[in-house]
Amino acid sequence: MSDFRFANEPDASRYTLHRGDDLVSVLDYRDDGRSVALTRAYTVPPFRGNGYAGELVDRAVATLEHSGERTVVPVCWYVADWFAAHPERCGILSHPAQSVC
């Protein structure tokens, strides 16, 4: 997915994934300064079924892990399922003991 562009759009409280000029997936969030609640993953219908939401969550979590400033609250069912499938990434969760990991 090297021809994709990942961006954090803090004014819109979302991460985005573009393929060329096309917006393919969005991950909405709420940031309270201590944690980031990942509230909704959405893939534009013509692009569904290609793993774009998973790629977007992966990149967003990697960005948050790299900064080390926030924990994650997986509000969205898709994000919770993503963490369940990637237990090695659960260290960033706000409440790992109560999480899906």
Secondary structure, DSSP 8 states (H G I E B T S, - for coil): -TTEEEEEEGGGTEEEEEETTEEEEEEEEEE-SSEEEEEEEEE-GGGTTSSHHHHHHHHHHHHHHHH-S-EEEE-SHHHHHHHHH-GGGGGGBS-GGGS--
